[in-house]
């Protein structure tokens, strides 16, 4: 008789109950490993996929591949272990090309492996070198492989944070089209406002305006480029002016309790060994973007700048709404009038002066001969005649010399030799030309004026002396001719120095601004 007991036992299993899904964990992507490497062990334990990758990356860091054919490679979790031999040969060859500054077409998975090497500290000698390599990979492949942007804008931020490369955050933001996490944007803006404000950009400030500036017709029809050019300068101008006149710049005042701390997980979705730099990084920031007064101020500065540029460029219409206070608006408009006029003047092609070096050498030789002949004493006339030098020869030499000068000068202007200009150009007395005040007056000057004087070049000091003289226009023109420039450019250069030191324009309408003329009453000349 057939025994069915075992079959009955099987049928008695109750399948109606739901399995305990809470006990079943879905494996993380980082646990996916290549079977060929499952047996690899390290100090008695099995390596994680990240540690295994780093260990192999160190072994192959200096390996260079020979020319190999491209082989497609697409992997959700690309590592060395999931490449076949042909793919590995192409990768080593491609990486060698990239390291030498050539960027051949390849698949995104190959690119990821090289990026993983770099973020794990492999393939570079110092953090800046690693940053530059990552940046070049991003810049050279972002258009061919647009998916790269999604990852790189986050990984580059992580790289900058762990290596404390603060000055690179603005560059990462520009590379990512203006993207930075809000708290990091606040941190970066605080750093710039406390340091070099000219590093600020239109991209950075877009988050802080109270409306979308990209909707402006002026912005879309060419104004974007102009605003990118002038907004950093205008912000630096206003910031410096406020610091000088009101002892507070654009940066809002915060209490220590307002500071916030953020912890950021590093290199999400990358093959990254967190035992190298840690699992996360913390940073502090002030919530600048939440300050309504700051948002209103930068928005009004932007509106004032755009309206003035619309006027200068002949663009119809003006932005309406809350306006900037007259004092600051006047400051911005005066600056833009001057800066725009200067750039327009520079865009006009200037005559090119070319000096024939051979003719100049010949002229020098002939001039020396003429000088010697003209200074010979009467008592040596017989010796002169014996050497066949007579009045006719002297006259001929002088005419030849004058002709040579005519040939090496521009038809647009004069290059008559000027002893002082030649002396300065040769570095003779230029170094001793400094802006100085009488001792009694200098003791009462603010530090910013002393800094201003220190930053002036010799020709700029001479230009200020000309402005203080009885014939400023004539003296400025003569000085400009000596240096081969234009009076307006000399004065604009002085204004640039003034903006960086005293925080205001010093010259307006080819004259020193009346508010500052008393500072120069005791200048030594």
ABEGO torsion letter per residue (X at the ends): XBBAAAAAAAAABBAABBBBAAABBBBBAAABBBAAAAABBBGGBBBBAAAAAAAAAAAAAABBBBBBBBBBBBBABBBAAABBAAAAAAAAAAAAAAAAGBBBBBBAAAAAAAAAAAAAGBGBABAAAAAAAAAAAAAAAAAABAAAAAAAAAAAAAAAAAAGBAAAAAAAAAAAGGBBBAAAAAAAAAAAAABBAAABBAAAAAAABABBAAABAAAAAGAAAAAAAAAAAAAAAAAAAAAAAAGBBABBBBBAAABBBBBBBBGBGBBBBAAAAEABBBBBBBBAAABAAAAAAAAAAAAAAAAAAAAAAGBBEBBBEBBBBAAAAAAAAAAAAAAAAAAAAAABBBBBBBBBAAAAAAAAAAAAAAAAAAABBAAAAAAAAAAGBBAAAAAAAAAAAAAAAAAABBAABBABBBAAAAAAAAGBAAAABBBBBBAAAAAABBAAAAAAAAABBAAAAAAAAAAABABAAAAAAAAAAAAGBBAAAAAAAAAAAAAAAAGBBABBGGBBBAAAAAAAAABBX
